[in-house]
Amino acid sequence: AQSVTQPDIHITVSEGASLELRCNYSYGATPYLFWYVQSPGQGLQLLLKYFSGDTLVQGIKGFEAEFKRSQSSFNLRKPSVHWSDAAEYFCAVGARTGGYNKLIFGAGTRLAVHP
Amino acid sequence: EPEVTQTPSHQVTQMGQEVILRCVPISNHLYFYWYRQILGQKVEFLVSFYNNEISEKSEIFDDQFSVERPDGSNFTLKIRSTKLEDSAMYFCASSDEGRRADTQYFGPGTRLTVL
């Protein structure tokens, strides 16, 4: 079955600390993977995506993610978190059935940042 | 930068009433989507739309739901007779092509509250 798991519902970090948000996927074909961020009252903004090539992808706002096929993971990282990074983060896999695509999302990880 | 817009931002309705949620996708995009997020739950795919017809729909998208592109810019989701369990945030998204690797751009969402 196609699914995305984000094991951490809530994470709290101090400003300036490093961050890693976990994502595991289950998908039968080549995975196309996305991280979106949702700030309060805002829509979903794409941070980065992986579809081929280098397994370490760079995104906006200083985020990066590493695709590890052997672990079925696509973890999001940031070396130094800013207070403005407090938001909800969603991992998703691009799925294709019947010839058309859709996104399958994980449950999200809510990030709180302490000053 | 082009963006997806949605109106209204918040809609309150009585159970059994019809509601229409409106979206303006990015102008040169050809693929349109609706997703919903019940409070505290995952973002779920509802329907995709291409070339003036539904290309895929989830099991959630029953006969009470319909989508339409009434003109060259708007994309609407109609719920004919709302139920309490339809209360959710509804997101519209668009992409320029229908490939799994394509980025879907999301609007800010419409929060629907059914009383």
Interface residues (C-beta under 8 A of the other chain):
Chain A: Y32 F34 Y36 G41 Q42 G43 L44 Q45 L46 K49 F51 S52 F90 A92 G94 A95 R96 T97 G98 G99 Y100 N101 K102 L103 I104 F105 G106 A107 G108
Chain B: V4 Q6 Y31 Y33 Y35 Q41 K42 V43 E44 F45 S48 Y50 S55 E56 F91 A93 G98 R99 R100 A101 D102 T103 Q104 Y105 F106 G107 P108 G109
